[in-house]
Amino acid sequence: MSSSFKDQLYQAGLITKKQLRKLNQQEKIERKRKRGHKRKKLVEKAEQRAKAKEEKMKRLTILRERRAIREKEVMENLRKRQVSQLLDHHRQRFRRADHPFWHCTYSKTHVHKLWVPTRLAWELRSGAMAIAARGVVEGKEPEYVVIPRDVAKRILELDARRIVFYNEAAPDRADPAERLWGYELSSKERT
C-alpha cells in the first residue's frame, strides 16, 4: 500500500494509529527483504560472470596450446620436406668406385662404408662435400648421399641429425696421417 492511501484510511478512521505503524513496519520489512534478494541476485550474477570468464580463459588457453602444437607439427613437416627436397635435388650421383670412405651411421652406433671416387673422397676430407642421411631414418638404415658444402650448411640449420659427416677444417694433404687409403700423392701434389 502506498503511504498516501494508508494516510487516507487513517484520516477516514478506518484504521487506528497502531495499525498504521504495523503496516509501515511490514512495508519496511518487505522492502528490506526485496533489497536483500536484489543483492543476492547481483552477487550470484557476478559469480556467474566470473565463472564464465574463468571457463572462457581455460578454453582459450587450451585452444592456444592446441594451435601451438599444430603449428609446431606443421613447421616440423615443412622442415622435413625442405630437407628431403634439398637432398634429392643436390645429391651427387656417381657409380660405385674403388675408394672406401668410412663415416658414422645415422644412429651413431656403427660405421658405414661408402665407395666413392677418389676425387669425391678428397672433397669429403677437405669439407667441400658432406654425407647426409636420406629417406626414412626411423627403424631402418637410411640411404647415404654426398652433397655440397653449402647445402650441408642449410641442412645443418634445418635438421642437424641428417648430416652424418661434414669436415669443416680441411686436413693437410701432405700429412701422411691424413692420406686416403691406397692413394699416393703425386710429386705435383706434394709441393
QUIURMO-V867367 format. One record per pair of residues at least 4 apart in sequence whose C-alpha atoms are under 8 Angstrom apart, sorted by the first residue. I is the first residue (numbers start at 1). GAP is how many residues later the second one is. D is the distance in Angstrom with one decimal. If there is no record, write none. Layout:
[[I GAP D] [I GAP D]]
//
This chain:
[[1 4 6.7] [1 5 6.8] [1 26 7.9] [2 4 6.4] [3 4 6.1] [4 4 6.1] [5 4 6.3] [6 4 6.2] [6 14 6.9] [7 4 6.1] [7 13 8.0] [8 4 6.0] [9 4 6.2] [9 5 5.4] [9 6 6.1] [10 4 5.9] [10 5 5.1] [10 6 6.3] [10 7 7.0] [10 10 7.1] [15 4 6.1] [15 5 6.7] [16 4 6.3] [17 4 6.3] [18 4 6.2] [19 4 6.1] [20 4 6.2] [21 4 6.1] [22 4 6.2] [23 4 6.1] [24 4 6.1] [25 4 6.1] [26 4 6.1] [27 4 6.2] [28 4 6.3] [29 4 6.1] [30 4 6.2] [31 4 6.2] [32 4 6.1] [33 4 6.3] [34 4 6.2] [35 4 6.2] [36 4 6.1] [37 4 6.0] [38 4 6.0] [39 4 6.1] [40 4 6.1] [41 4 6.0] [42 4 6.1] [43 4 6.1] [44 4 6.1] [45 4 6.1] [46 4 6.1] [47 4 6.1] [48 4 6.0] [49 4 6.0] [50 4 6.1] [51 4 6.2] [52 4 6.1] [53 4 6.2] [54 4 6.3] [55 4 6.2] [56 4 6.1] [57 4 6.1] [58 4 6.2] [59 4 6.1] [60 4 6.0] [61 4 6.2] [62 4 6.2] [63 4 6.1] [64 4 6.1] [65 4 6.2] [66 4 6.2] [67 4 6.0] [68 4 6.1] [69 4 6.2] [70 4 6.1] [71 4 6.1] [72 4 6.1] [73 4 6.1] [74 4 6.1] [75 4 6.1] [76 4 6.2] [77 4 6.2] [78 4 6.1] [79 4 6.1] [79 79 6.1] [79 80 7.5] [80 4 6.1] [80 79 7.8] [81 4 6.1] [82 4 6.1] [83 4 6.1] [83 72 6.1] [83 75 7.0] [83 76 7.4] [84 4 6.1] [84 50 7.0] [84 51 7.2] [85 4 5.9] [86 4 5.9] [86 5 8.0] [86 65 7.0] [86 69 7.8] [87 4 5.6] [87 45 7.8] [87 47 6.6] [87 58 7.6] [87 60 7.2] [90 57 6.0] [90 58 7.3] [90 61 7.4] [91 54 5.9] [91 55 5.6] [91 56 4.8] [91 57 7.6] [92 53 7.0] [92 54 5.4] [92 55 5.8] [92 56 7.9] [93 53 8.0] [94 22 7.5] [94 23 7.8] [95 21 7.6] [96 19 5.5] [96 20 6.0] [96 21 7.6] [97 18 5.3] [97 19 4.8] [97 20 4.9] [97 21 7.9] [98 17 6.2] [98 18 6.6] [98 19 6.4] [98 20 7.8] [99 16 5.4] [99 17 5.3] [99 18 5.8] [99 19 6.0] [99 22 7.4] [99 82 7.6] [99 83 8.0] [100 13 6.0] [100 14 5.6] [100 15 4.4] [100 16 6.2] [100 81 7.8] [101 12 5.5] [101 13 5.0] [101 14 6.0] [101 15 6.7] [101 20 6.6] [102 9 6.5] [102 10 5.6] [102 11 4.5] [102 12 6.2] [103 8 5.5] [103 9 5.4] [103 10 6.5] [103 11 7.8] [103 61 7.1] [103 62 6.3] [104 4 5.6] [104 5 7.4] [104 6 6.0] [104 7 4.5] [104 8 5.8] [104 60 6.2] [104 61 7.2] [105 4 6.6] [105 5 5.6] [105 6 5.6] [105 7 5.8] [105 36 7.9] [105 59 6.6] [106 27 6.5] [106 31 7.5] [106 35 7.5] [106 36 7.6] [106 55 7.3] [106 56 7.0] [106 58 6.1] [116 4 6.2] [116 5 6.3] [117 4 6.3] [118 4 6.3] [119 4 6.3] [120 4 6.0] [120 9 7.6] [121 4 6.2] [121 59 7.7] [122 4 6.0] [122 58 7.8] [123 4 6.1] [123 5 5.0] [123 6 5.5] [124 4 6.0] [124 5 4.7] [124 6 5.7] [124 7 7.9] [124 42 7.4] [124 43 7.0] [125 4 7.9] [125 42 6.3] [125 45 6.5] [125 46 6.9] [126 41 6.6] [126 42 7.6] [126 43 6.9] [126 44 4.1] [126 45 6.2] [127 22 6.7] [127 39 6.3] [127 40 4.6] [127 41 5.3] [127 42 6.6] [127 43 5.9] [128 20 6.2] [128 21 5.2] [129 17 6.5] [129 18 5.6] [129 19 4.5] [129 20 5.0] [129 23 7.9] [129 37 7.2] [130 16 5.6] [130 17 5.4] [130 18 6.2] [130 19 6.1] [130 22 6.3] [130 33 7.3] [130 34 7.9] [130 35 5.6] [130 36 4.7] [130 37 7.2] [131 13 6.5] [131 14 5.6] [131 15 4.6] [131 16 6.2] [131 32 6.1] [131 33 5.8] [131 34 5.0] [131 35 6.6] [132 12 5.6] [132 13 5.5] [132 14 6.5] [132 15 7.2] [132 20 7.8] [132 30 5.4] [132 31 4.3] [132 32 5.4] [132 33 6.9] [133 4 7.4] [133 9 5.8] [133 10 5.8] [133 11 4.7] [133 12 6.5] [133 29 5.1] [133 30 6.4] [133 31 6.8] [134 8 5.9] [134 9 5.2] [134 10 5.9] [134 11 6.7] [134 28 7.4] [135 7 5.8] [135 8 6.4] [136 4 7.5] [136 6 6.0] [137 4 6.2] [137 5 5.2] [147 4 6.6] [147 5 6.6] [148 4 6.3] [149 4 6.2] [150 4 6.5] [151 4 6.2] [152 4 6.0] [152 11 7.0] [152 14 7.7] [153 4 6.5] [154 4 6.5] [155 4 5.7] [155 5 6.4] [155 7 7.4] [155 8 7.4] [156 4 4.1] [156 5 7.6] [156 6 7.6] [156 7 6.8] [159 4 7.9] [171 4 7.9] [171 7 6.6] [172 6 6.9] [173 5 6.6] [173 6 6.7] [173 16 8.0] [173 17 7.7] [174 4 7.7] [174 5 7.7] [174 11 7.9] [174 15 8.0] [174 16 5.9] [175 4 6.8] [179 4 6.9] [179 5 7.6] [180 4 8.0] [185 4 5.8] [185 5 6.2] [186 4 6.4] [187 4 6.8]]
//
